[in-house]
Amino acid sequence: MSQSGKKVLLNAFNMNCVGHIHHGMWTHPQDQSTEFTSLKYWLELARTLERGLFDGLFIADILGVYDVYQQGIALTAKESIQLPVNDPLMLVSAMASVTEHLGFGLTANLSYEAPYPFARRFSTLDHLTNGRVGWNIVTGYLDSAARAVGQTELLSHDRRYDQADEFLDVSYQLWEGSWEDDAVVADRQQRIYADPTKIHPVHHHGEFYQVDGYHLSSPSPQRTPLLFQAGSSSRGIEFAARHAECTFVSGSTRQGTREQVNKLRQAAQQAGRQPDDIKIFMGVSVIVAATEREAREKEQEYLHYASPEAGIAHFSSSTGIDLSQFELDEPIQSGPTRAIESVSKAYSGWTRRRLLEQHAMGGRYSLIVGSASQVADELLKWVDECGIDGFNLTRILNPQSYIDFIDLVVPELQQRGRYKTEYESGSLRKKLFNHDRLPSQHPASRFRR
């Protein structure tokens, strides 16, 4: 592999719950996921990831429950398929207190938020972490969430993005435009903490939101948190091209991933931004050991604990289709859905048997198995051949999957000159893009004073 290629970026992909991606693995005697309600569990994870020089801990989240499969939550509850799930934002200040550099990508569903208090929560975290927070922008895809907050049904796919565009515009006004950079004076002698002439109200009257007020937080290190987004539909790509700084791709095949990467970068250019204004991460799972044979033995052991059925129960809610209604070899018909549009289209015509085979490890993420050298080879092929910037490394065993990767794969990548040997200083955005604030070509910049 080339020694001169770009360095790989790396997030740990996790969730404030028991079962995240690889369902059933909580039953393995070494897995600690059932300790997720313990603060000690999260503090130890944060320290581990910083030891491995991870760029961030990316915490997924959902509102609602997976109740599409078998039209209920029986399997969801038994296998803890992202239920129970606790708030990810509550974890961050504690983890930040035991780390210096680790970033935190936090999923928050804007469909059920109001921009005014929401903006304050992220500004608060940006202050407390000294600029180490990012927001993964999601609009939700579960009817169960819409019903739980009193709505009759989920908004249609594209209308959710229309709402998201406006939510972001309001948030930008609060984060970027309400307070001038030098509004805080903190002059004890003159008894002036903030100059009122440099604090401006936001007046927004749109289709979805009405806001008249001042942002409650003074400017934080990044002002706007680093912006993540994961949509891969045509409307999702349009949204990412306008707003996102980091995006996620599924990585099922190299050709498909390369095409998706090219679409995203071209869309960014068409939106008036630079192609490299977006860092692209691929979801991946890794089983690594000292030798390939040991890694394969570990894989076979893990398969014994994994639950393919729980995996496709999760997948049912992603598609909005009750997959239990199909015979094993009956082609699945997607039909109209308000769930994840790109997923529903991609898997139309598959059979339940094929899905169960794909979800053998309890989830459908790309799986790399081998020695440290073999894993590094495979990761770098994805980066060099597809143009991605890094990976969201999910857990199979928690936290052992991360520990194995840090102890075995990180040194291999460092030896090849493809992974950092120390952190750069500064905010999360500065570490990734070499600036603390959003650049002038980003649409948020038009709200600056």
Salt bridges, closest charged atoms under 4 A:
GLU44 OE2 - LYS40 NZ 3.99
ASP55 OD1 - LYS420 NZ 3.18
ASP67 OD2 - ARG147 NH2 2.80
GLU100 OE2 - HIS101 NE2 3.88
GLU113 OE1 - ARG121 NH2 2.73
GLU153 OE2 - ARG338 NH2 3.74
ASP158 OD1 - HIS157 ND1 2.77
ASP162 OD2 - ARG159 NH1 3.31
ASP162 OD1 - ARG235 NH2 3.01
ASP165 OD2 - ARG235 NH2 2.68
ASP165 OD1 - ARG242 NH1 3.42
ASP165 OD1 - HIS243 NE2 2.80
GLU166 OE2 - HIS204 NE2 2.94
ASP169 OD1 - ARG242 NH2 3.07
ASP169 OD1 - ARG446 NH2 3.52
GLU176 OE1 - ARG437 NH2 2.90
GLU176 OE1 - ARG448 NE 3.05
GLU180 OE2 - HIS200 NE2 2.73
ASP181 OD1 - ARG223 NH2 2.77
ASP181 OD1 - ARG437 NH1 3.41
ASP182 OD2 - LYS198 NZ 2.74
GLU207 OE2 - ARG159 NH2 2.44
ASP212 OD1 - HIS203 ND1 2.62
ASP212 OD2 - HIS205 NE2 3.31
GLU238 OE2 - ARG235 NH1 3.83
GLU245 OE2 - ARG429 NE 2.76
GLU292 OE2 - ARG296 NE 3.91
GLU297 OE2 - ARG293 NE 3.35
GLU299 OE1 - ARG296 NH1 3.14
GLU301 OE2 - HIS28 NE2 2.66
ASP329 OD1 - ARG353 NE 2.68
GLU341 OE1 - HIS157 ND1 3.73
GLU341 OE2 - LYS345 NZ 3.64
ASP377 OD1 - ARG416 NH1 2.60
GLU378 OE2 - ARG254 NH2 2.72
ASP384 OD1 - ARG418 NH2 2.80
GLU385 OE1 - ARG254 NE 3.67
ASP389 OD1 - LYS6 NZ 3.09
ASP389 OD2 - ARG265 NH2 2.96
ASP404 OD2 - LYS298 NZ 3.08
ASP407 OD1 - ARG51 NH1 3.06
GLU412 OE2 - ARG416 NH2 2.95
